[in-house]
Amino acid sequence: MKVTETKERLAGMLAENRDDMNAATKEAARKEFIRVATEYFETDGDLNLQIVHAGSGYKVTVTFRALRVKNFTTLK
């Protein structure tokens, strides 16, 4: 077997063996994104977390509705 064929075969096996995020981990990530979002925004409604395969990795989209941006000011 040629080296390039071996590399392609291994890359294919790794791609097939890659696990999707399980429900418990996805929920934990969603809660963490909610925590961070509420630090910077006044949110309205639920946060949506979408994870899809994209090439050799993932495309992650976090969406939520914000009523306002929370600005931080420094005290003198």
Secondary structure as the mmCIF struct_conf table of DSSP 4:
data_model
#
loop_
_struct_conf.conf_type_id
_struct_conf.id
_struct_conf.beg_label_comp_id
_struct_conf.beg_label_asym_id
_struct_conf.beg_label_seq_id
_struct_conf.end_label_comp_id
_struct_conf.end_label_asym_id
_struct_conf.end_label_seq_id
HELX_RH_AL_P HELX_RH_AL_P1 VAL A 3 ASN A 17
HELX_LH_PP_P HELX_LH_PP_P1 ARG A 18 ASN A 22
HELX_RH_AL_P HELX_RH_AL_P2 ALA A 23 TYR A 40
STRN STRN1 PHE A 41 THR A 43
BEND BEND1 GLY A 45 GLY A 45
STRN STRN2 ASN A 48 ALA A 54
TURN_TY1_P TURN_TY1_P1 GLY A 55 SER A 56
STRN STRN3 GLY A 57 THR A 63
STRN STRN4 ALA A 66 VAL A 69
HELX_LH_PP_P HELX_LH_PP_P2 LYS A 70 PHE A 72
#
